Amino acid sequence: MNKQELFRITLSKCFPDELLHAINSVNIDKIEEIRIRVDKPVILKVGVTEIVLKYKASTDEILNIFQAFCNNSIYTYQNQICGGFITIPGGHRVGISGSVVVKEGKVTNITNLYSLNIRIAREIPNCSMPLLQYVIDISKNSVFNTLIVSPPGAGKTTMLRDVVNKISNGIPEINFKGLTVSVIDERGEIAAMHRGVPQNDVGIRTDVLDNVPKTIGIRMAVRSLAPQVIVADEIRKQRRCRGNKLCNMFRS
């Protein structure tokens, strides 16, 4: 079952029939985002185009949809909720807005949900091929220390995900043997773990630590997973720079 089929099944279980019918009138394979706000028209993002539906969701409907996405067990998703989103089967992400509860400087909950932003995940196999000559050191069957930089929304994470796949699986065409990779997926955007299983193909030699701060995750990986390559995403604090992606990676 591919991601699109899985997404259709998930929506059929979570959305009211009327909303599902309205969305099915559009080619769902082209939809990138579904935005649902209390008492506002549902908006579909299709490429650079927005499609505004007549359907408006009530507060109770939004809560029911979210509970269904959480398999009627919101508590088990609490850590992700505090980060402003949950990941559903297929690696798709449901962003949430509402009343944010902060204690001692940390988000502990989001209540009184106002909106949901369902972002449909899509992998682009082999999109990193033009980049690999700058990442892979063929002479040593290794990788260079690499930083991927671009403006927001340009596809850094999609590119990085495919780089991880290639490094992990190996590339027989250029005689590159796969390496053991540890992905420190602080916001769950690379592997998109759902119930402990990566929803994106990150390769056969890849281990994933998600929902963990990078400084902690890197130490854990080095101590217990014996990585040859370490990959992290979203560098933004102190010695990090927002919008950059760290694609290496420390040789062990």
C-alpha positions in Angstrom: 0.0 0.0 0.0 1.5 3.3 -1.0 1.3 6.6 0.9 -1.6 8.0 -1.1 -3.8 4.9 -0.5 -2.9 4.9 3.2 -3.8 8.6 3.4 -7.2 8.0 1.8 -7.9 5.3 4.3 -6.9 7.5 7.2 -9.1 10.4 6.0 -12.0 8.0 5.5 -11.7 7.0 9.2 -11.2 10.5 10.6 -13.2 13.0 8.5 -17.0 13.6 8.5 -18.6 12.2 5.4 -19.6 15.6 4.1 -16.0 16.9 4.3 -14.6 13.7 2.9 -17.0 14.0 -0.1 -16.0 17.6 -0.7 -12.3 16.7 -0.6 -12.8 13.7 -2.9 -14.2 16.0 -5.6 -10.6 17.2 -6.0 -7.7 15.0 -7.2 -6.4 14.0 -3.8 -3.0 13.0 -5.3 -2.4 16.7 -6.0 -3.3 18.1 -2.6 -0.4 19.3 -0.5 -2.2 20.7 2.5 -5.7 20.6 4.1 -6.4 23.5 6.4 -9.4 23.2 8.8 -10.3 26.1 11.0 -13.3 26.5 13.4 -16.3 28.0 11.5 -14.1 28.9 8.5 -14.1 27.3 5.0 -11.8 24.4 4.6 -8.9 25.3 2.3 -7.0 22.9 0.1 -3.5 23.8 -1.2 -2.8 22.3 -4.6 0.6 23.5 -5.8 0.4 27.3 -5.9 -3.4 27.2 -6.0 -5.9 27.3 -3.1 -9.3 25.6 -3.3 -11.8 27.0 -0.8 -14.5 24.5 0.0 -17.9 25.5 1.3 -17.6 23.1 4.2 -17.1 24.7 7.7 -16.1 22.6 10.7 -17.3 23.2 14.2 -15.2 23.1 17.3 -16.5 19.7 18.2 -15.8 18.4 14.6 -12.2 19.6 14.8 -11.7 17.9 18.2 -13.3 14.7 16.9 -11.1 14.7 13.8 -8.0 15.2 15.9 -9.0 12.5 18.4 -9.5 10.1 15.4 -6.0 11.0 14.1 -4.7 10.1 17.6 -6.6 6.8 17.6 -8.8 8.1 20.4 -5.7 8.2 22.7 -4.5 11.8 22.7 -2.4 11.2 25.8 -0.1 8.9 23.9 0.7 11.7 21.4 1.3 14.3 24.2 5.0 14.8 23.5 4.3 15.5 19.8 1.4 17.7 20.7 3.6 19.9 22.8 5.7 20.4 19.6 2.7 21.6 17.7 2.0 18.6 15.5 1.4 14.8 15.4 2.6 12.3 12.7 0.0 10.0 11.2 0.4 6.8 9.2 2.3 7.5 6.0 4.5 10.2 7.6 1.8 12.9 7.0 1.8 15.6 9.6 -1.1 17.3 11.4 -0.2 20.7 12.7 -2.4 22.2 15.5 -3.2 25.6 16.9 -5.1 26.6 19.9 -4.5 27.7 23.5 -0.9 26.9 24.4 -0.2 25.9 28.0 3.3 26.9 29.2 4.8 25.9 32.5 8.3 26.9 33.6 9.1 28.1 30.1 8.1 24.8 28.4 5.0 23.9 26.4 3.0 21.2 28.3 -0.2 21.1 26.2 -2.3 22.7 23.5 -6.0 22.9 24.4 -9.1 24.5 22.8 -8.1 23.5 19.3 -8.8 26.1 16.7 -7.2 24.7 13.6 -5.6 21.6 12.0 -3.1 21.8 9.1 -2.7 18.4 7.4 0.4 18.4 5.4 0.7 15.5 2.9 4.1 13.9 2.9 5.7 12.9 -0.4 9.1 11.4 -1.0 11.0 12.2 -4.2 13.4 9.2 -4.8 16.7 10.1 -6.3 16.2 13.8 -5.9 19.6 14.0 -4.2 21.6 12.5 -7.1 23.1 15.8 -8.3 24.1 16.6 -4.8 25.9 13.4 -3.9 29.2 14.3 -5.6 29.6 16.9 -2.9 28.6 14.6 -0.1 30.2 11.3 -0.8 33.9 10.7 -0.8 34.3 7.7 -3.1 38.0 7.3 -2.6 37.5 6.5 1.1 33.9 5.1 0.9 32.9 7.8 3.3 31.1 11.2 3.5 32.3 14.7 3.7 31.2 16.9 6.6 28.2 18.6 4.8 25.8 21.4 5.5 22.8 21.8 3.3 21.6 25.4 3.2 18.6 27.1 1.4 15.7 29.4 2.0 12.7 27.9 3.8 10.5 25.7 1.8 13.1 24.9 -0.9 13.2 21.1 -0.1 16.2 20.7 2.2 14.6 18.0 4.3 13.3 16.1 1.2 16.8 16.3 -0.2 18.4 15.2 3.1 16.1 12.3 3.4 17.1 11.0 0.1 20.8 11.5 0.9 20.3 9.4 4.0 18.7 6.7 1.9 21.6 6.6 -0.6 24.3 6.6 2.1 22.5 3.8 4.0 21.7 1.6 1.1 24.8 2.2 -0.9 25.1 3.1 -4.6 26.3 0.1 -6.6 26.5 2.2 -9.8 29.5 4.1 -8.3 30.7 1.2 -6.1 29.8 3.0 -2.9 29.1 0.6 0.0 26.3 1.5 2.4 27.3 3.0 5.8 25.6 2.7 9.2 23.7 5.9 9.7 22.1 7.4 12.9 19.4 10.0 12.3 18.8 12.4 15.1 15.3 13.4 14.1 14.4 16.0 16.7 11.1 17.1 15.0 10.4 13.9 13.2 10.7 15.4 9.8 13.3 13.1 8.2 12.0 9.6 9.1 8.5 10.6 10.2 8.2 7.9 12.8 4.8 6.5 13.6 4.5 4.1 16.5 8.3 3.4 16.3 8.3 2.7 12.5 9.8 5.2 10.0 7.2 6.1 7.5 9.8 7.4 5.1 12.4 5.1 3.5 15.7 6.1 5.2 17.6 3.0 4.2 18.5 -0.4 5.4 21.4 0.6 7.7 19.7 3.6 9.3 18.8 3.9 13.0 16.5 6.7 14.1 16.2 8.6 17.4 13.3 11.0 17.2 11.7 13.6 19.5 15.1 14.0 21.2 17.3 17.2 21.4 20.2 16.8 19.1 22.9 17.3 21.8 21.4 14.3 23.7 20.6 12.2 20.7 24.1 12.5 19.2 25.6 11.3 22.5 23.1 8.4 22.7 23.9 7.4 19.1 27.7 7.5 19.6 27.5 5.5 22.8 25.1 2.8 21.7 24.5 2.6 17.9 28.1 2.8 16.6 27.2 5.1 13.6 29.6 5.8 10.8 27.5 8.8 9.9 25.3 11.0 12.0 22.5 13.1 10.4 20.5 15.9 12.0 18.0 18.4 10.8 17.0 22.0 11.7 20.1 23.6 13.2 18.9 26.7 15.0 20.2 27.2 18.6 23.5 28.8 19.8 26.1 27.3 17.4 23.4 26.4 15.0 21.8 28.4 12.3 18.0 28.3 11.5 17.2 26.9 8.1 20.4 24.9 7.7 20.5 21.1 7.7 23.4 19.2 9.1 24.0 16.2 6.9 26.9 14.5 8.6 28.1 13.6 10.3 30.8 12.5 12.4 33.0 9.6 11.4 33.3 7.1 14.2 
